[in-house]
Every structure is written in C-alpha cells, then in structure tokens.
Amino acid sequence: MAKKDKRFIEVYSESGMTTVTRILVDKQTGVNYLFTASGYAGGLTPLLNTDGTPVVTPVPRYEE
C-alpha cells in the first residue's frame, strides 16, 4: 500500500496538562483551521479574518 501525502500540516501547536491547541493548514486550499481538545472533547473550526472570510495561507508555500 502506497503512502498517501498528508493533506494537512501543523503550523502551530500548544499544549497544557489536559488541553491541546493546534493550527492546521489545508495544503490544497490554504485554509487555516483551529483544532482544540480537552480531555475526551475536541473541536475544529476555520480561522476567520475580521471581515468573516477564512484565513488563507498561500498554498505554494507548503507544496513539496
């Protein structure tokens, strides 16, 4: 079975005793997502600019 390329890359990570916060970038669209987990609960949401549009990182920056 061939290894698949990862679609998301982690650009930021912070963790505490029971919590984890990460920012992930979708390499296909450039959209940034905030992931947070605490204990057995977690959530994922797109990061938004002040005008409500998603934060987008230029995709070529992460192409390998």
PDBQT receptor file of N, H, CA, C and O in Angstrom, charges set to zero:
ATOM      1  N   MET A   1       0.846  -1.181   0.000  1.00  0.00    +0.000 N 
ATOM      2  CA  MET A   1       0.000   0.000   0.000  1.00  0.00    +0.000 C 
ATOM      3  C   MET A   1       0.888   1.240   0.000  1.00  0.00    +0.000 C 
ATOM      4  O   MET A   1       1.773   1.378   0.844  1.00  0.00    +0.000 OA
ATOM      5  N   ALA A   2       0.647   2.141  -0.950  1.00  0.00    +0.000 N 
ATOM      6  H   ALA A   2      -0.072   2.029  -1.636  1.00  0.00    +0.000 HD
ATOM      7  CA  ALA A   2       1.464   3.343  -1.074  1.00  0.00    +0.000 C 
ATOM      8  C   ALA A   2       1.128   4.347   0.013  1.00  0.00    +0.000 C 
ATOM      9  O   ALA A   2      -0.023   4.465   0.435  1.00  0.00    +0.000 OA
ATOM     10  N   LYS A   3       2.140   5.065   0.458  1.00  0.00    +0.000 N 
ATOM     11  H   LYS A   3       3.075   4.970   0.116  1.00  0.00    +0.000 HD
ATOM     12  CA  LYS A   3       1.939   6.098   1.481  1.00  0.00    +0.000 C 
ATOM     13  C   LYS A   3       1.259   7.305   0.841  1.00  0.00    +0.000 C 
ATOM     14  O   LYS A   3       1.697   7.795  -0.200  1.00  0.00    +0.000 OA
ATOM     15  N   LYS A   4       0.192   7.776   1.468  1.00  0.00    +0.000 N 
ATOM     16  H   LYS A   4      -0.164   7.377   2.313  1.00  0.00    +0.000 HD
ATOM     17  CA  LYS A   4      -0.516   8.946   0.965  1.00  0.00    +0.000 C 
ATOM     18  C   LYS A   4       0.153  10.208   1.476  1.00  0.00    +0.000 C 
ATOM     19  O   LYS A   4       0.685  10.238   2.586  1.00  0.00    +0.000 OA
ATOM     20  N   ASP A   5       0.123  11.249   0.656  1.00  0.00    +0.000 N 
ATOM     21  H   ASP A   5      -0.309  11.225  -0.246  1.00  0.00    +0.000 HD
ATOM     22  CA  ASP A   5       0.609  12.550   1.103  1.00  0.00    +0.000 C 
ATOM     23  C   ASP A   5      -0.392  13.127   2.096  1.00  0.00    +0.000 C 
ATOM     24  O   ASP A   5      -1.603  12.978   1.933  1.00  0.00    +0.000 OA
ATOM     25  N   LYS A   6       0.121  13.777   3.111  1.00  0.00    +0.000 N 
ATOM     26  H   LYS A   6       1.104  13.899   3.243  1.00  0.00    +0.000 HD
ATOM     27  CA  LYS A   6      -0.747  14.399   4.102  1.00  0.00    +0.000 C 
ATOM     28  C   LYS A   6      -1.366  15.655   3.523  1.00  0.00    +0.000 C 
ATOM     29  O   LYS A   6      -0.671  16.477   2.926  1.00  0.00    +0.000 OA
ATOM     30  N   ARG A   7      -2.673  15.808   3.699  1.00  0.00    +0.000 N 
ATOM     31  H   ARG A   7      -3.237  15.140   4.184  1.00  0.00    +0.000 HD
ATOM     32  CA  ARG A   7      -3.368  16.991   3.193  1.00  0.00    +0.000 C 
ATOM     33  C   ARG A   7      -3.201  18.177   4.129  1.00  0.00    +0.000 C 
ATOM     34  O   ARG A   7      -3.156  19.320   3.673  1.00  0.00    +0.000 OA
ATOM     35  N   PHE A   8      -3.109  17.924   5.438  1.00  0.00    +0.000 N 
ATOM     36  H   PHE A   8      -3.145  16.996   5.808  1.00  0.00    +0.000 HD
ATOM     37  CA  PHE A   8      -2.998  18.992   6.420  1.00  0.00    +0.000 C 
ATOM     38  C   PHE A   8      -1.610  19.006   7.031  1.00  0.00    +0.000 C 
ATOM     39  O   PHE A   8      -1.001  17.960   7.255  1.00  0.00    +0.000 OA
ATOM     40  N   ILE A   9      -1.120  20.210   7.296  1.00  0.00    +0.000 N 
ATOM     41  H   ILE A   9      -1.615  21.060   7.113  1.00  0.00    +0.000 HD
ATOM     42  CA  ILE A   9       0.144  20.332   8.009  1.00  0.00    +0.000 C 
ATOM     43  C   ILE A   9      -0.097  21.182   9.253  1.00  0.00    +0.000 C 
ATOM     44  O   ILE A   9      -0.936  22.083   9.256  1.00  0.00    +0.000 OA
ATOM     45  N   GLU A  10       0.639  20.885  10.282  1.00  0.00    +0.000 N 
ATOM     46  H   GLU A  10       1.321  20.153  10.280  1.00  0.00    +0.000 HD
ATOM     47  CA  GLU A  10       0.520  21.610  11.543  1.00  0.00    +0.000 C 
ATOM     48  C   GLU A  10       1.519  22.758  11.533  1.00  0.00    +0.000 C 
ATOM     49  O   GLU A  10       2.720  22.538  11.376  1.00  0.00    +0.000 OA
ATOM     50  N   VAL A  11       1.022  23.989  11.702  1.00  0.00    +0.000 N 
ATOM     51  H   VAL A  11       0.046  24.166  11.830  1.00  0.00    +0.000 HD
ATOM     52  CA  VAL A  11       1.902  25.156  11.695  1.00  0.00    +0.000 C 
ATOM     53  C   VAL A  11       2.074  25.765  13.081  1.00  0.00    +0.000 C 
ATOM     54  O   VAL A  11       2.938  26.618  13.283  1.00  0.00    +0.000 OA
ATOM     55  N   TYR A  12       1.248  25.328  14.041  1.00  0.00    +0.000 N 
ATOM     56  H   TYR A  12       0.546  24.636  13.876  1.00  0.00    +0.000 HD
ATOM     57  CA  TYR A  12       1.343  25.837  15.406  1.00  0.00    +0.000 C 
ATOM     58  C   TYR A  12       0.782  24.775  16.349  1.00  0.00    +0.000 C 
ATOM     59  O   TYR A  12      -0.204  24.114  16.024  1.00  0.00    +0.000 OA
ATOM     60  N   SER A  13       1.401  24.612  17.503  1.00  0.00    +0.000 N 
ATOM     61  H   SER A  13       2.202  25.149  17.767  1.00  0.00    +0.000 HD
ATOM     62  CA  SER A  13       0.911  23.678  18.499  1.00  0.00    +0.000 C 
ATOM     63  C   SER A  13       1.234  24.199  19.890  1.00  0.00    +0.000 C 
ATOM     64  O   SER A  13       2.317  24.730  20.137  1.00  0.00    +0.000 OA
ATOM     65  N   GLU A  14       0.284  24.038  20.784  1.00  0.00    +0.000 N 
ATOM     66  H   GLU A  14      -0.596  23.607  20.583  1.00  0.00    +0.000 HD
ATOM     67  CA  GLU A  14       0.445  24.449  22.178  1.00  0.00    +0.000 C 
ATOM     68  C   GLU A  14      -0.300  23.426  23.029  1.00  0.00    +0.000 C 
ATOM     69  O   GLU A  14      -1.422  23.044  22.695  1.00  0.00    +0.000 OA
ATOM     70  N   SER A  15       0.308  22.981  24.116  1.00  0.00    +0.000 N 
ATOM     71  H   SER A  15       1.219  23.291  24.387  1.00  0.00    +0.000 HD
ATOM     72  CA  SER A  15      -0.382  22.002  24.949  1.00  0.00    +0.000 C 
ATOM     73  C   SER A  15      -0.173  22.305  26.422  1.00  0.00    +0.000 C 
ATOM     74  O   SER A  15       0.836  22.879  26.831  1.00  0.00    +0.000 OA
ATOM     75  N   GLY A  16      -1.152  21.903  27.190  1.00  0.00    +0.000 N 
ATOM     76  H   GLY A  16      -1.972  21.437  26.858  1.00  0.00    +0.000 HD
ATOM     77  CA  GLY A  16      -1.097  22.054  28.639  1.00  0.00    +0.000 C 
ATOM     78  C   GLY A  16      -1.270  20.687  29.279  1.00  0.00    +0.000 C 
ATOM     79  O   GLY A  16      -1.031  19.663  28.639  1.00  0.00    +0.000 OA
ATOM     80  N   MET A  17      -1.681  20.668  30.532  1.00  0.00    +0.000 N 
ATOM     81  H   MET A  17      -1.875  21.500  31.051  1.00  0.00    +0.000 HD
ATOM     82  CA  MET A  17      -1.854  19.401  31.239  1.00  0.00    +0.000 C 
ATOM     83  C   MET A  17      -2.886  18.501  30.556  1.00  0.00    +0.000 C 
ATOM     84  O   MET A  17      -2.635  17.310  30.372  1.00  0.00    +0.000 OA
ATOM     85  N   THR A  18      -4.026  19.048  30.183  1.00  0.00    +0.000 N 
ATOM     86  H   THR A  18      -4.230  20.015  30.332  1.00  0.00    +0.000 HD
ATOM     87  CA  THR A  18      -5.086  18.233  29.566  1.00  0.00    +0.000 C 
ATOM     88  C   THR A  18      -5.616  18.840  28.273  1.00  0.00    +0.000 C 
ATOM     89  O   THR A  18      -6.585  18.333  27.709  1.00  0.00    +0.000 OA
ATOM     90  N   THR A  19      -4.997  19.919  27.794  1.00  0.00    +0.000 N 
ATOM     91  H   THR A  19      -4.210  20.331  28.252  1.00  0.00    +0.000 HD
ATOM     92  CA  THR A  19      -5.509  20.573  26.592  1.00  0.00    +0.000 C 
ATOM     93  C   THR A  19      -4.459  20.623  25.488  1.00  0.00    +0.000 C 
ATOM     94  O   THR A  19      -3.257  20.649  25.750  1.00  0.00    +0.000 OA
ATOM     95  N   VAL A  20      -4.941  20.635  24.254  1.00  0.00    +0.000 N 
ATOM     96  H   VAL A  20      -5.918  20.614  24.041  1.00  0.00    +0.000 HD
ATOM     97  CA  VAL A  20      -4.082  20.763  23.078  1.00  0.00    +0.000 C 
ATOM     98  C   VAL A  20      -4.737  21.770  22.146  1.00  0.00    +0.000 C 
ATOM     99  O   VAL A  20      -5.946  21.713  21.920  1.00  0.00    +0.000 OA
ATOM    100  N   THR A  21      -3.954  22.684  21.607  1.00  0.00    +0.000 N 
ATOM    101  H   THR A  21      -2.972  22.730  21.791  1.00  0.00    +0.000 HD
ATOM    102  CA  THR A  21      -4.427  23.637  20.614  1.00  0.00    +0.000 C 
ATOM    103  C   THR A  21      -3.479  23.587  19.435  1.00  0.00    +0.000 C 
ATOM    104  O   THR A  21      -2.261  23.660  19.601  1.00  0.00    +0.000 OA
ATOM    105  N   ARG A  22      -4.044  23.459  18.231  1.00  0.00    +0.000 N 
ATOM    106  H   ARG A  22      -5.033  23.399  18.095  1.00  0.00    +0.000 HD
ATOM    107  CA  ARG A  22      -3.222  23.377  17.021  1.00  0.00    +0.000 C 
ATOM    108  C   ARG A  22      -3.836  24.223  15.915  1.00  0.00    +0.000 C 
ATOM    109  O   ARG A  22      -5.054  24.389  15.848  1.00  0.00    +0.000 OA
ATOM    110  N   ILE A  23      -2.983  24.754  15.053  1.00  0.00    +0.000 N 
ATOM    111  H   ILE A  23      -1.994  24.620  15.107  1.00  0.00    +0.000 HD
ATOM    112  CA  ILE A  23      -3.441  25.388  13.831  1.00  0.00    +0.000 C 
ATOM    113  C   ILE A  23      -2.959  24.508  12.688  1.00  0.00    +0.000 C 
ATOM    114  O   ILE A  23      -1.772  24.201  12.572  1.00  0.00    +0.000 OA
ATOM    115  N   LEU A  24      -3.914  24.106  11.840  1.00  0.00    +0.000 N 
ATOM    116  H   LEU A  24      -4.878  24.355  11.934  1.00  0.00    +0.000 HD
ATOM    117  CA  LEU A  24      -3.630  23.242  10.705  1.00  0.00    +0.000 C 
ATOM    118  C   LEU A  24      -3.913  23.998   9.420  1.00  0.00    +0.000 C 
ATOM    119  O   LEU A  24      -4.833  24.815   9.365  1.00  0.00    +0.000 OA
ATOM    120  N   VAL A  25      -3.130  23.730   8.393  1.00  0.00    +0.000 N 
ATOM    121  H   VAL A  25      -2.383  23.067   8.438  1.00  0.00    +0.000 HD
ATOM    122  CA  VAL A  25      -3.347  24.341   7.079  1.00  0.00    +0.000 C 
ATOM    123  C   VAL A  25      -3.645  23.238   6.078  1.00  0.00    +0.000 C 
ATOM    124  O   VAL A  25      -2.914  22.253   5.985  1.00  0.00    +0.000 OA
ATOM    125  N   ASP A  26      -4.730  23.416   5.330  1.00  0.00    +0.000 N 
ATOM    126  H   ASP A  26      -5.324  24.217   5.406  1.00  0.00    +0.000 HD
ATOM    127  CA  ASP A  26      -5.089  22.504   4.249  1.00  0.00    +0.000 C 
ATOM    128  C   ASP A  26      -4.189  22.842   3.062  1.00  0.00    +0.000 C 
ATOM    129  O   ASP A  26      -4.276  23.946   2.523  1.00  0.00    +0.000 OA
ATOM    130  N   LYS A  27      -3.333  21.921   2.650  1.00  0.00    +0.000 N 
ATOM    131  H   LYS A  27      -3.262  21.025   3.088  1.00  0.00    +0.000 HD
ATOM    132  CA  LYS A  27      -2.371  22.205   1.580  1.00  0.00    +0.000 C 
ATOM    133  C   LYS A  27      -3.047  22.394   0.227  1.00  0.00    +0.000 C 
ATOM    134  O   LYS A  27      -2.452  22.995  -0.667  1.00  0.00    +0.000 OA
ATOM    135  N   GLN A  28      -4.266  21.902   0.049  1.00  0.00    +0.000 N 
ATOM    136  H   GLN A  28      -4.749  21.413   0.775  1.00  0.00    +0.000 HD
ATOM    137  CA  GLN A  28      -4.961  22.056  -1.235  1.00  0.00    +0.000 C 
ATOM    138  C   GLN A  28      -5.644  23.410  -1.371  1.00  0.00    +0.000 C 
ATOM    139  O   GLN A  28      -5.687  23.980  -2.462  1.00  0.00    +0.000 OA
ATOM    140  N   THR A  29      -6.185  23.935  -0.253  1.00  0.00    +0.000 N 
ATOM    141  H   THR A  29      -6.150  23.472   0.633  1.00  0.00    +0.000 HD
ATOM    142  CA  THR A  29      -6.935  25.187  -0.321  1.00  0.00    +0.000 C 
ATOM    143  C   THR A  29      -6.233  26.350   0.370  1.00  0.00    +0.000 C 
ATOM    144  O   THR A  29      -6.516  27.509   0.064  1.00  0.00    +0.000 OA
ATOM    145  N   GLY A  30      -5.322  26.060   1.295  1.00  0.00    +0.000 N 
ATOM    146  H   GLY A  30      -5.092  25.119   1.543  1.00  0.00    +0.000 HD
ATOM    147  CA  GLY A  30      -4.647  27.095   2.063  1.00  0.00    +0.000 C 
ATOM    148  C   GLY A  30      -5.434  27.582   3.259  1.00  0.00    +0.000 C 
ATOM    149  O   GLY A  30      -4.954  28.449   3.989  1.00  0.00    +0.000 OA
ATOM    150  N   VAL A  31      -6.636  27.052   3.488  1.00  0.00    +0.000 N 
ATOM    151  H   VAL A  31      -7.026  26.348   2.895  1.00  0.00    +0.000 HD
ATOM    152  CA  VAL A  31      -7.481  27.477   4.606  1.00  0.00    +0.000 C 
ATOM    153  C   VAL A  31      -6.860  27.003   5.925  1.00  0.00    +0.000 C 
ATOM    154  O   VAL A  31      -6.405  25.865   6.037  1.00  0.00    +0.000 OA
ATOM    155  N   ASN A  32      -6.850  27.902   6.924  1.00  0.00    +0.000 N 
ATOM    156  H   ASN A  32      -7.220  28.826   6.833  1.00  0.00    +0.000 HD
ATOM    157  CA  ASN A  32      -6.313  27.606   8.258  1.00  0.00    +0.000 C 
ATOM    158  C   ASN A  32      -7.444  27.179   9.182  1.00  0.00    +0.000 C 
ATOM    159  O   ASN A  32      -8.522  27.773   9.173  1.00  0.00    +0.000 OA
ATOM    160  N   TYR A  33      -7.192  26.146   9.979  1.00  0.00    +0.000 N 
ATOM    161  H   TYR A  33      -6.316  25.664   9.987  1.00  0.00    +0.000 HD
ATOM    162  CA  TYR A  33      -8.175  25.628  10.923  1.00  0.00    +0.000 C 
ATOM    163  C   TYR A  33      -7.596  25.627  12.326  1.00  0.00    +0.000 C 
ATOM    164  O   TYR A  33      -6.402  25.396  12.518  1.00  0.00    +0.000 OA
ATOM    165  N   LEU A  34      -8.453  25.886  13.305  1.00  0.00    +0.000 N 
ATOM    166  H   LEU A  34      -9.422  26.074  13.150  1.00  0.00    +0.000 HD
ATOM    167  CA  LEU A  34      -8.081  25.811  14.713  1.00  0.00    +0.000 C 
ATOM    168  C   LEU A  34      -8.662  24.522  15.270  1.00  0.00    +0.000 C 
ATOM    169  O   LEU A  34      -9.867  24.287  15.185  1.00  0.00    +0.000 OA
ATOM    170  N   PHE A  35      -7.801  23.687  15.841  1.00  0.00    +0.000 N 
ATOM    171  H   PHE A  35      -6.822  23.878  15.910  1.00  0.00    +0.000 HD
ATOM    172  CA  PHE A  35      -8.224  22.452  16.498  1.00  0.00    +0.000 C 
ATOM    173  C   PHE A  35      -7.885  22.574  17.970  1.00  0.00    +0.000 C 
ATOM    174  O   PHE A  35      -6.784  22.989  18.330  1.00  0.00    +0.000 OA
ATOM    175  N   THR A  36      -8.831  22.213  18.815  1.00  0.00    +0.000 N 
ATOM    176  H   THR A  36      -9.725  21.876  18.523  1.00  0.00    +0.000 HD
ATOM    177  CA  THR A  36      -8.572  22.209  20.238  1.00  0.00    +0.000 C 
ATOM    178  C   THR A  36      -9.197  20.960  20.859  1.00  0.00    +0.000 C 
ATOM    179  O   THR A  36     -10.272  20.518  20.454  1.00  0.00    +0.000 OA
ATOM    180  N   ALA A  37      -8.506  20.405  21.841  1.00  0.00    +0.000 N 
ATOM    181  H   ALA A  37      -7.632  20.764  22.170  1.00  0.00    +0.000 HD
ATOM    182  CA  ALA A  37      -9.008  19.225  22.539  1.00  0.00    +0.000 C 
ATOM    183  C   ALA A  37      -8.707  19.363  24.017  1.00  0.00    +0.000 C 
ATOM    184  O   ALA A  37      -7.651  19.856  24.414  1.00  0.00    +0.000 OA
ATOM    185  N   SER A  38      -9.653  18.920  24.819  1.00  0.00    +0.000 N 
ATOM    186  H   SER A  38     -10.511  18.519  24.497  1.00  0.00    +0.000 HD
ATOM    187  CA  SER A  38      -9.501  18.936  26.263  1.00  0.00    +0.000 C 
ATOM    188  C   SER A  38     -10.144  17.666  26.797  1.00  0.00    +0.000 C 
ATOM    189  O   SER A  38     -11.356  17.480  26.685  1.00  0.00    +0.000 OA
ATOM    190  N   GLY A  39      -9.332  16.798  27.375  1.00  0.00    +0.000 N 
ATOM    191  H   GLY A  39      -8.348  16.950  27.467  1.00  0.00    +0.000 HD
ATOM    192  CA  GLY A  39      -9.864  15.522  27.844  1.00  0.00    +0.000 C 
ATOM    193  C   GLY A  39     -10.363  14.705  26.669  1.00  0.00    +0.000 C 
ATOM    194  O   GLY A  39      -9.619  14.443  25.724  1.00  0.00    +0.000 OA
ATOM    195  N   TYR A  40     -11.642  14.297  26.728  1.00  0.00    +0.000 N 
ATOM    196  H   TYR A  40     -12.247  14.510  27.496  1.00  0.00    +0.000 HD
ATOM    197  CA  TYR A  40     -12.234  13.496  25.651  1.00  0.00    +0.000 C 
ATOM    198  C   TYR A  40     -13.028  14.338  24.661  1.00  0.00    +0.000 C 
ATOM    199  O   TYR A  40     -13.662  13.781  23.765  1.00  0.00    +0.000 OA
ATOM    200  N   ALA A  41     -13.015  15.656  24.793  1.00  0.00    +0.000 N 
ATOM    201  H   ALA A  41     -12.500  16.109  25.522  1.00  0.00    +0.000 HD
ATOM    202  CA  ALA A  41     -13.767  16.538  23.910  1.00  0.00    +0.000 C 
ATOM    203  C   ALA A  41     -12.814  17.292  22.997  1.00  0.00    +0.000 C 
ATOM    204  O   ALA A  41     -11.658  17.522  23.352  1.00  0.00    +0.000 OA
ATOM    205  N   GLY A  42     -13.295  17.675  21.826  1.00  0.00    +0.000 N 
ATOM    206  H   GLY A  42     -14.234  17.488  21.538  1.00  0.00    +0.000 HD
ATOM    207  CA  GLY A  42     -12.462  18.435  20.905  1.00  0.00    +0.000 C 
ATOM    208  C   GLY A  42     -13.320  19.144  19.883  1.00  0.00    +0.000 C 
ATOM    209  O   GLY A  42     -14.516  18.879  19.761  1.00  0.00    +0.000 OA
ATOM    210  N   GLY A  43     -12.697  20.050  19.148  1.00  0.00    +0.000 N 
ATOM    211  H   GLY A  43     -11.726  20.265  19.247  1.00  0.00    +0.000 HD
ATOM    212  CA  GLY A  43     -13.424  20.778  18.121  1.00  0.00    +0.000 C 
ATOM    213  C   GLY A  43     -12.490  21.304  17.049  1.00  0.00    +0.000 C 
ATOM    214  O   GLY A  43     -11.293  21.482  17.275  1.00  0.00    +0.000 OA
ATOM    215  N   LEU A  44     -13.054  21.546  15.887  1.00  0.00    +0.000 N 
ATOM    216  H   LEU A  44     -14.026  21.401  15.703  1.00  0.00    +0.000 HD
ATOM    217  CA  LEU A  44     -12.315  22.045  14.734  1.00  0.00    +0.000 C 
ATOM    218  C   LEU A  44     -13.147  23.130  14.070  1.00  0.00    +0.000 C 
ATOM    219  O   LEU A  44     -14.343  22.946  13.843  1.00  0.00    +0.000 OA
ATOM    220  N   THR A  45     -12.519  24.264  13.758  1.00  0.00    +0.000 N 
ATOM    221  H   THR A  45     -11.547  24.413  13.943  1.00  0.00    +0.000 HD
ATOM    222  CA  THR A  45     -13.228  25.355  13.106  1.00  0.00    +0.000 C 
ATOM    223  C   THR A  45     -12.250  26.129  12.230  1.00  0.00    +0.000 C 
ATOM    224  O   THR A  45     -11.065  26.211  12.552  1.00  0.00    +0.000 OA
ATOM    225  N   PRO A  46     -12.739  26.705  11.112  1.00  0.00    +0.000 N 
ATOM    226  CA  PRO A  46     -11.838  27.532  10.311  1.00  0.00    +0.000 C 
ATOM    227  C   PRO A  46     -11.508  28.824  11.053  1.00  0.00    +0.000 C 
ATOM    228  O   PRO A  46     -12.356  29.376  11.753  1.00  0.00    +0.000 OA
ATOM    229  N   LEU A  47     -10.285  29.300  10.901  1.00  0.00    +0.000 N 
ATOM    230  H   LEU A  47      -9.595  28.851  10.333  1.00  0.00    +0.000 HD
ATOM    231  CA  LEU A  47      -9.915  30.611  11.441  1.00  0.00    +0.000 C 
ATOM    232  C   LEU A  47     -10.475  31.673  10.506  1.00  0.00    +0.000 C 
ATOM    233  O   LEU A  47     -10.421  31.518   9.286  1.00  0.00    +0.000 OA
ATOM    234  N   LEU A  48     -11.013  32.753  11.072  1.00  0.00    +0.000 N 
ATOM    235  H   LEU A  48     -11.056  32.878  12.063  1.00  0.00    +0.000 HD
ATOM    236  CA  LEU A  48     -11.640  33.796  10.271  1.00  0.00    +0.000 C 
ATOM    237  C   LEU A  48     -10.938  35.135  10.446  1.00  0.00    +0.000 C 
ATOM    238  O   LEU A  48     -10.438  35.460  11.523  1.00  0.00    +0.000 OA
ATOM    239  N   ASN A  49     -10.915  35.904   9.361  1.00  0.00    +0.000 N 
ATOM    240  H   ASN A  49     -11.322  35.639   8.487  1.00  0.00    +0.000 HD
ATOM    241  CA  ASN A  49     -10.441  37.290   9.417  1.00  0.00    +0.000 C 
ATOM    242  C   ASN A  49     -11.526  38.139  10.061  1.00  0.00    +0.000 C 
ATOM    243  O   ASN A  49     -12.626  37.650  10.315  1.00  0.00    +0.000 OA
ATOM    244  N   THR A  50     -11.227  39.404  10.329  1.00  0.00    +0.000 N 
ATOM    245  H   THR A  50     -10.333  39.802  10.123  1.00  0.00    +0.000 HD
ATOM    246  CA  THR A  50     -12.207  40.292  10.970  1.00  0.00    +0.000 C 
ATOM    247  C   THR A  50     -13.442  40.525  10.103  1.00  0.00    +0.000 C 
ATOM    248  O   THR A  50     -14.504  40.862  10.626  1.00  0.00    +0.000 OA
ATOM    249  N   ASP A  51     -13.320  40.349   8.775  1.00  0.00    +0.000 N 
ATOM    250  H   ASP A  51     -12.457  40.076   8.350  1.00  0.00    +0.000 HD
ATOM    251  CA  ASP A  51     -14.474  40.532   7.895  1.00  0.00    +0.000 C 
ATOM    252  C   ASP A  51     -15.266  39.233   7.694  1.00  0.00    +0.000 C 
ATOM    253  O   ASP A  51     -16.220  39.209   6.916  1.00  0.00    +0.000 OA
ATOM    254  N   GLY A  52     -14.884  38.166   8.380  1.00  0.00    +0.000 N 
ATOM    255  H   GLY A  52     -14.110  38.185   9.012  1.00  0.00    +0.000 HD
ATOM    256  CA  GLY A  52     -15.628  36.908   8.317  1.00  0.00    +0.000 C 
ATOM    257  C   GLY A  52     -15.152  35.928   7.262  1.00  0.00    +0.000 C 
ATOM    258  O   GLY A  52     -15.677  34.819   7.171  1.00  0.00    +0.000 OA
ATOM    259  N   THR A  53     -14.175  36.314   6.469  1.00  0.00    +0.000 N 
ATOM    260  H   THR A  53     -13.749  37.215   6.543  1.00  0.00    +0.000 HD
ATOM    261  CA  THR A  53     -13.636  35.403   5.462  1.00  0.00    +0.000 C 
ATOM    262  C   THR A  53     -12.583  34.496   6.102  1.00  0.00    +0.000 C 
ATOM    263  O   THR A  53     -11.949  34.888   7.081  1.00  0.00    +0.000 OA
ATOM    264  N   PRO A  54     -12.389  33.287   5.562  1.00  0.00    +0.000 N 
ATOM    265  CA  PRO A  54     -11.403  32.385   6.152  1.00  0.00    +0.000 C 
ATOM    266  C   PRO A  54      -9.972  32.885   5.974  1.00  0.00    +0.000 C 
ATOM    267  O   PRO A  54      -9.644  33.518   4.971  1.00  0.00    +0.000 OA
ATOM    268  N   VAL A  55      -9.130  32.594   6.957  1.00  0.00    +0.000 N 
ATOM    269  H   VAL A  55      -9.396  32.079   7.773  1.00  0.00    +0.000 HD
ATOM    270  CA  VAL A  55      -7.702  32.902   6.851  1.00  0.00    +0.000 C 
ATOM    271  C   VAL A  55      -7.105  31.905   5.860  1.00  0.00    +0.000 C 
ATOM    272  O   VAL A  55      -7.228  30.693   6.035  1.00  0.00    +0.000 OA
ATOM    273  N   VAL A  56      -6.461  32.427   4.822  1.00  0.00    +0.000 N 
ATOM    274  H   VAL A  56      -6.362  33.412   4.679  1.00  0.00    +0.000 HD
ATOM    275  CA  VAL A  56      -5.880  31.582   3.780  1.00  0.00    +0.000 C 
ATOM    276  C   VAL A  56      -4.394  31.853   3.686  1.00  0.00    +0.000 C 
ATOM    277  O   VAL A  56      -3.974  33.002   3.543  1.00  0.00    +0.000 OA
ATOM    278  N   THR A  57      -3.598  30.801   3.765  1.00  0.00    +0.000 N 
ATOM    279  H   THR A  57      -3.939  29.868   3.881  1.00  0.00    +0.000 HD
ATOM    280  CA  THR A  57      -2.147  30.875   3.609  1.00  0.00    +0.000 C 
ATOM    281  C   THR A  57      -1.836  30.479   2.168  1.00  0.00    +0.000 C 
ATOM    282  O   THR A  57      -2.398  29.498   1.678  1.00  0.00    +0.000 OA
ATOM    283  N   PRO A  58      -0.969  31.201   1.478  1.00  0.00    +0.000 N 
ATOM    284  CA  PRO A  58      -0.642  30.821   0.094  1.00  0.00    +0.000 C 
ATOM    285  C   PRO A  58      -0.212  29.347   0.016  1.00  0.00    +0.000 C 
ATOM    286  O   PRO A  58       0.694  28.916   0.729  1.00  0.00    +0.000 OA
ATOM    287  N   VAL A  59      -0.875  28.588  -0.857  1.00  0.00    +0.000 N 
ATOM    288  H   VAL A  59      -1.612  28.938  -1.436  1.00  0.00    +0.000 HD
ATOM    289  CA  VAL A  59      -0.640  27.153  -0.954  1.00  0.00    +0.000 C 
ATOM    290  C   VAL A  59       0.757  26.793  -1.433  1.00  0.00    +0.000 C 
ATOM    291  O   VAL A  59       1.331  25.849  -0.890  1.00  0.00    +0.000 OA
ATOM    292  N   PRO A  60       1.345  27.473  -2.407  1.00  0.00    +0.000 N 
ATOM    293  CA  PRO A  60       2.684  27.059  -2.864  1.00  0.00    +0.000 C 
ATOM    294  C   PRO A  60       3.713  27.007  -1.752  1.00  0.00    +0.000 C 
ATOM    295  O   PRO A  60       4.699  26.279  -1.867  1.00  0.00    +0.000 OA
ATOM    296  N   ARG A  61       3.513  27.760  -0.678  1.00  0.00    +0.000 N 
ATOM    297  H   ARG A  61       2.712  28.351  -0.585  1.00  0.00    +0.000 HD
ATOM    298  CA  ARG A  61       4.436  27.769   0.454  1.00  0.00    +0.000 C 
ATOM    299  C   ARG A  61       4.580  26.382   1.068  1.00  0.00    +0.000 C 
ATOM    300  O   ARG A  61       5.632  26.049   1.612  1.00  0.00    +0.000 OA
ATOM    301  N   TYR A  62       3.511  25.562   0.981  1.00  0.00    +0.000 N 
ATOM    302  H   TYR A  62       2.656  25.833   0.540  1.00  0.00    +0.000 HD
ATOM    303  CA  TYR A  62       3.529  24.256   1.635  1.00  0.00    +0.000 C 
ATOM    304  C   TYR A  62       3.629  23.090   0.663  1.00  0.00    +0.000 C 
ATOM    305  O   TYR A  62       3.651  21.936   1.092  1.00  0.00    +0.000 OA
ATOM    306  N   GLU A  63       3.689  23.360  -0.631  1.00  0.00    +0.000 N 
ATOM    307  H   GLU A  63       3.670  24.297  -0.980  1.00  0.00    +0.000 HD
ATOM    308  CA  GLU A  63       3.854  22.272  -1.586  1.00  0.00    +0.000 C 
ATOM    309  C   GLU A  63       5.286  21.773  -1.528  1.00  0.00    +0.000 C 
ATOM    310  O   GLU A  63       6.232  22.550  -1.403  1.00  0.00    +0.000 OA
ATOM    311  N   GLU A  64       5.422  20.462  -1.620  1.00  0.00    +0.000 N 
ATOM    312  H   GLU A  64       4.654  19.830  -1.722  1.00  0.00    +0.000 HD
ATOM    313  CA  GLU A  64       6.760  19.871  -1.551  1.00  0.00    +0.000 C 
ATOM    314  C   GLU A  64       7.096  19.164  -2.833  1.00  0.00    +0.000 C 
ATOM    315  O   GLU A  64       8.184  18.604  -2.963  1.00  0.00    +0.000 OA
TER     316      GLU A  64
